[in-house]
Amino acid sequence: MSAAGGPPGVPLDGGARRVLPVGRHALLVEVATAEEAQALHAELLRRRDAGTLPPVREIVPAARTVLLDGLADPHGLAAELPRWDVPPVATADAPLVVLPVRYDGADLAEVAALWGVTEDEVARIHSGIEFRVAFCGFAPGFGYLTGLPERLHVPRRATPRTSVPVGAVGLAGPYTGVYPRSSPGGWQIVGRTDAVLWDPEREPAALLAPGTRVRFEEHG
């Protein structure tokens, strides 16, 4: 038995992934890659919509995990999950959000140097990529967007800023993100959008939800 009082972790794919109990009514599925986490999240949503998933209150993806919370019978689902055939993510039918961006960020020149291109080319390249919200975190409304080719991954700033303005579009490692509010941060800032990422008076409050496709549109 686990320390949480549930079943032991269930290995998936020869031990590469695991299903772990979290308390009495939740499961945490650990996977090997971000792509697997996104695919599993999409499959869980599909099965929930189809009525073939046991009732669950929340399905929360992260970088390499998916949390299922509010399960009446987590033991039964933990036993089933290893046998699931999870297809790759199909993004064509996912909702699309287009964010207008002014590419004038404080780190634009540094990112251009890291990419080996001009500042204008950074805007052209970045706005030409279709991103996908892999998961949300850090602050309400902040989505971690995947889609940058590996050659365009950039490190975080060596010294984080004490204040990054609301709407700042930043890069860090494999991710692109937009700051929903002013806060400290170490991402490389390439531009800014006026889009409202988080509005508690709106339904849903977050503009970017996991699975959403995102494109950035260059504005002067």
The 8 nearest C-alpha neighbors of each residue, nearest first, counted from 0:
[[1, 6, 7, 5, 4, 2, 3, 8],
 [0, 2, 7, 3, 4, 5, 6, 20],
 [1, 3, 4, 0, 5, 7, 22, 20],
 [4, 2, 1, 22, 5, 21, 20, 23],
 [3, 5, 1, 2, 0, 6, 22, 23],
 [6, 4, 1, 3, 20, 0, 7, 23],
 [7, 5, 0, 1, 8, 20, 74, 4],
 [6, 8, 1, 0, 9, 5, 19, 20],
 [7, 9, 19, 18, 17, 10, 6, 20],
 [8, 10, 18, 17, 7, 11, 19, 77],
 [11, 9, 17, 14, 16, 8, 13, 18],
 [12, 10, 16, 81, 14, 17, 13, 15],
 [13, 11, 15, 14, 16, 10, 81, 17],
 [12, 14, 11, 15, 10, 16, 17, 81],
 [13, 15, 10, 11, 16, 12, 17, 9],
 [14, 16, 12, 13, 11, 31, 30, 17],
 [17, 15, 30, 11, 29, 14, 10, 31],
 [18, 16, 10, 29, 9, 11, 28, 8],
 [17, 19, 28, 9, 8, 27, 77, 29],
 [18, 20, 8, 27, 26, 28, 17, 21],
 [21, 19, 26, 5, 25, 22, 27, 6],
 [22, 20, 25, 26, 23, 27, 19, 3],
 [21, 23, 3, 24, 20, 25, 4, 5],
 [24, 22, 25, 21, 5, 20, 4, 3],
 [25, 23, 70, 69, 22, 73, 71, 68],
 [26, 24, 68, 21, 67, 70, 69, 20],
 [27, 25, 20, 67, 21, 19, 66, 28],
 [26, 28, 66, 19, 18, 65, 20, 29],
 [27, 29, 18, 65, 64, 17, 19, 66],
 [30, 28, 64, 17, 16, 63, 18, 27],
 [31, 29, 16, 63, 32, 64, 36, 35],
 [30, 32, 15, 16, 63, 35, 29, 33],
 [33, 31, 35, 34, 63, 30, 36, 62],
 [32, 34, 36, 63, 35, 62, 37, 31],
 [33, 35, 37, 32, 36, 38, 87, 88],
 [36, 34, 38, 32, 33, 37, 39, 30],
 [35, 37, 33, 39, 63, 34, 38, 64],
 [38, 36, 40, 34, 35, 39, 133, 41],
 [37, 39, 88, 35, 41, 87, 40, 36],
 [40, 38, 42, 36, 41, 37, 35, 43],
 [39, 41, 37, 43, 38, 42, 36, 60],
 [40, 42, 38, 44, 39, 43, 45, 37],
 [43, 41, 45, 39, 44, 40, 46, 38],
 [42, 44, 40, 46, 45, 41, 47, 39],
 [45, 43, 47, 41, 42, 46, 48, 40],
 [46, 44, 42, 48, 43, 47, 49, 41],
 [47, 45, 49, 51, 43, 52, 48, 44],
 [46, 48, 52, 44, 50, 49, 45, 51],
 [49, 47, 45, 46, 50, 44, 51, 52],
 [48, 50, 46, 47, 51, 45, 52, 44],
 [51, 49, 47, 48, 52, 46, 53, 54],
 [52, 50, 46, 49, 47, 53, 48, 45],
 [51, 53, 47, 46, 50, 54, 43, 49],
 [52, 54, 55, 51, 70, 47, 76, 50],
 [55, 53, 70, 52, 56, 71, 47, 69],
 [56, 54, 70, 69, 57, 68, 53, 67],
 [55, 57, 69, 68, 54, 70, 58, 67],
 [56, 58, 68, 67, 55, 59, 69, 66],
 [59, 57, 67, 66, 68, 60, 65, 56],
 [58, 60, 66, 65, 57, 67, 61, 134],
 [61, 59, 65, 134, 64, 40, 66, 58],
 [62, 60, 64, 134, 63, 65, 59, 135],
 [61, 63, 33, 64, 134, 36, 60, 133],
 [64, 62, 33, 36, 30, 61, 32, 29],
 [63, 65, 29, 61, 28, 36, 30, 60],
 [64, 66, 60, 28, 59, 27, 61, 36],
 [67, 65, 27, 59, 58, 26, 68, 60],
 [68, 66, 58, 26, 25, 57, 27, 59],
 [67, 69, 25, 57, 56, 70, 55, 24],
 [68, 70, 56, 55, 24, 25, 71, 57],
 [71, 69, 24, 55, 72, 73, 68, 25],
 [70, 72, 24, 73, 69, 54, 55, 53],
 [73, 71, 70, 74, 75, 76, 24, 53],
 [72, 74, 76, 70, 75, 24, 77, 25],
 [75, 73, 77, 72, 76, 78, 6, 5],
 [74, 76, 78, 77, 73, 72, 79, 80],
 [75, 77, 79, 73, 78, 74, 80, 72],
 [78, 76, 74, 75, 80, 79, 73, 18],
 [77, 79, 75, 76, 80, 74, 81, 9],
 [80, 78, 76, 77, 81, 82, 75, 83],
 [79, 81, 83, 82, 77, 78, 76, 18],
 [82, 80, 11, 83, 79, 78, 10, 9],
 [83, 81, 80, 79, 84, 78, 11, 12],
 [84, 82, 80, 81, 85, 79, 86, 11],
 [83, 85, 86, 82, 81, 80, 42, 39],
 [84, 86, 83, 39, 42, 38, 87, 35],
 [87, 85, 84, 88, 38, 42, 39, 89],
 [88, 86, 38, 89, 85, 35, 34, 37],
 [87, 89, 38, 90, 86, 41, 37, 34],
 [90, 88, 91, 87, 92, 93, 86, 38],
 [89, 91, 93, 92, 88, 212, 210, 131],
 [92, 90, 93, 89, 94, 212, 88, 95],
 [91, 93, 90, 94, 89, 95, 212, 211],
 [94, 92, 90, 91, 211, 212, 95, 210],
 [95, 93, 211, 212, 92, 96, 210, 91],
 [94, 96, 212, 213, 211, 93, 97, 214],
 [97, 95, 213, 212, 214, 98, 94, 211],
 [96, 98, 214, 215, 213, 95, 99, 216],
 [97, 99, 215, 216, 100, 214, 96, 194],
 [100, 98, 216, 192, 215, 217, 218, 97],
 [101, 99, 192, 217, 191, 218, 216, 102],
 [100, 102, 218, 190, 191, 103, 219, 217],
 [101, 103, 190, 189, 104, 122, 100, 191],
 [104, 102, 190, 101, 189, 107, 105, 191],
 [105, 103, 189, 190, 188, 107, 106, 102],
 [104, 106, 107, 188, 189, 103, 108, 190],
 [107, 105, 188, 109, 187, 104, 108, 189],
 [106, 108, 189, 110, 104, 109, 105, 111],
 [107, 109, 111, 110, 106, 118, 112, 105],
 [110, 108, 112, 106, 111, 107, 113, 187],
 [109, 111, 113, 107, 112, 108, 114, 106],
 [112, 110, 108, 114, 116, 118, 109, 113],
 [111, 113, 115, 109, 110, 114, 108, 116],
 [114, 112, 110, 111, 115, 109, 153, 116],
 [113, 115, 111, 112, 116, 110, 151, 150],
 [116, 114, 112, 113, 111, 117, 110, 121],
 [117, 115, 111, 114, 120, 112, 118, 121],
 [118, 116, 120, 119, 111, 121, 115, 112],
 [117, 119, 121, 120, 111, 108, 107, 116],
 [120, 118, 122, 117, 121, 123, 116, 102],
 [119, 121, 123, 117, 122, 118, 124, 116],
 [122, 120, 118, 124, 119, 123, 125, 111],
 [123, 121, 125, 120, 119, 124, 126, 102],
 [122, 124, 120, 126, 121, 125, 127, 119],
 [125, 123, 127, 121, 122, 126, 120, 128],
 [124, 126, 122, 127, 128, 123, 121, 215],
 [127, 125, 215, 123, 124, 128, 216, 122],
 [126, 128, 124, 125, 123, 129, 215, 214],
 [129, 127, 126, 125, 130, 214, 124, 146],
 [128, 130, 214, 213, 146, 127, 212, 131],
 [131, 129, 146, 213, 145, 212, 144, 128],
 [130, 132, 212, 144, 145, 211, 213, 133],
 [131, 133, 144, 209, 210, 211, 143, 134],
 [132, 134, 209, 143, 144, 131, 37, 210],
 [135, 133, 209, 61, 60, 143, 132, 142],
 [136, 134, 142, 141, 143, 209, 140, 208],
 [135, 137, 138, 141, 142, 139, 134, 140],
 [136, 138, 141, 139, 135, 142, 140, 143],
 [137, 139, 136, 141, 140, 179, 135, 180],
 [140, 138, 141, 197, 136, 137, 179, 205],
 [139, 141, 205, 197, 196, 179, 138, 142],
 [142, 140, 138, 135, 139, 136, 179, 178],
 [141, 143, 135, 132, 134, 176, 144, 207],
 [144, 142, 176, 134, 132, 133, 135, 174],
 [143, 145, 132, 175, 131, 174, 133, 130],
 [146, 144, 174, 131, 130, 147, 133, 132],
 [145, 147, 130, 148, 131, 129, 144, 128],
 [146, 148, 173, 145, 151, 149, 152, 174],
 [149, 147, 150, 151, 146, 152, 173, 145],
 [148, 150, 151, 152, 147, 173, 172, 146],
 [149, 151, 148, 152, 114, 147, 153, 173],
 [152, 150, 149, 148, 147, 114, 153, 173],
 [153, 151, 172, 173, 149, 150, 147, 154],
 [152, 154, 172, 171, 151, 155, 170, 113],
 [155, 153, 172, 171, 156, 152, 187, 186],
 [154, 156, 186, 171, 185, 187, 157, 153],
 [155, 157, 185, 158, 159, 186, 187, 154],
 [156, 158, 155, 159, 185, 154, 186, 160],
 [157, 159, 156, 160, 185, 155, 184, 161],
 [160, 158, 185, 184, 156, 161, 157, 183],
 [161, 159, 162, 184, 183, 185, 163, 158],
 [160, 162, 183, 159, 184, 163, 182, 185],
 [163, 161, 183, 182, 160, 181, 164, 184],
 [162, 164, 182, 181, 183, 184, 160, 165],
 [165, 163, 181, 167, 166, 162, 180, 182],
 [164, 166, 180, 181, 178, 179, 167, 163],
 [165, 167, 192, 178, 191, 177, 179, 193],
 [166, 168, 191, 178, 177, 165, 164, 190],
 [169, 167, 177, 190, 191, 188, 176, 189],
 [168, 170, 188, 187, 186, 176, 175, 189],
 [169, 171, 175, 187, 186, 174, 176, 188],
 [172, 170, 155, 186, 174, 154, 153, 173],
 [171, 173, 152, 153, 154, 174, 170, 155],
 [174, 172, 152, 147, 171, 145, 149, 175],
 [175, 173, 145, 144, 171, 172, 170, 143],
 [174, 176, 170, 144, 169, 143, 171, 145],
 [177, 175, 169, 143, 168, 142, 144, 170],
 [176, 178, 168, 167, 166, 179, 169, 141],
 [177, 179, 166, 167, 165, 180, 141, 176],
 [180, 178, 196, 165, 166, 140, 141, 197],
 [181, 179, 165, 178, 182, 164, 166, 138],
 [180, 182, 165, 164, 163, 162, 178, 179],
 [183, 181, 162, 163, 180, 184, 164, 161],
 [184, 182, 162, 161, 160, 163, 159, 181],
 [185, 183, 159, 160, 186, 163, 182, 161],
 [184, 186, 159, 156, 155, 160, 187, 158],
 [185, 187, 155, 171, 169, 170, 184, 188],
 [186, 188, 170, 169, 106, 155, 156, 171],
 [189, 187, 169, 106, 104, 168, 105, 190],
 [188, 190, 104, 107, 106, 102, 169, 168],
 [191, 189, 102, 104, 103, 168, 101, 167],
 [190, 192, 167, 166, 168, 100, 101, 102],
 [191, 193, 100, 166, 194, 99, 167, 101],
 [192, 194, 166, 195, 191, 99, 100, 98],
 [195, 193, 192, 196, 98, 166, 99, 206],
 [196, 194, 197, 193, 198, 179, 206, 166],
 [195, 197, 206, 179, 140, 205, 194, 198],
 [198, 196, 205, 140, 204, 195, 179, 206],
 [197, 199, 204, 201, 200, 205, 196, 195],
 [200, 198, 204, 201, 197, 202, 203, 205],
 [199, 201, 198, 204, 202, 203, 197, 205],
 [202, 200, 204, 198, 199, 203, 205, 197],
 [203, 201, 204, 200, 199, 205, 198, 206],
 [202, 204, 201, 205, 206, 199, 198, 200],
 [203, 205, 201, 198, 199, 202, 197, 206],
 [206, 204, 197, 140, 207, 203, 196, 208],
 [205, 207, 196, 197, 204, 208, 140, 203],
 [208, 206, 205, 142, 211, 140, 209, 132],
 [207, 209, 211, 210, 132, 205, 206, 142],
 [210, 208, 132, 134, 133, 211, 135, 207],
 [209, 211, 132, 131, 133, 208, 212, 93],
 [212, 210, 94, 132, 209, 131, 208, 93],
 [211, 213, 131, 95, 130, 94, 96, 93],
 [214, 212, 96, 130, 95, 131, 97, 129],
 [213, 215, 97, 129, 130, 98, 96, 216],
 [214, 216, 126, 98, 97, 99, 100, 217],
 [217, 215, 99, 126, 100, 98, 218, 214],
 [216, 218, 100, 99, 101, 126, 215, 219],
 [219, 217, 101, 100, 99, 216, 102, 192],
 [218, 101, 217, 102, 100, 103, 99, 216]]
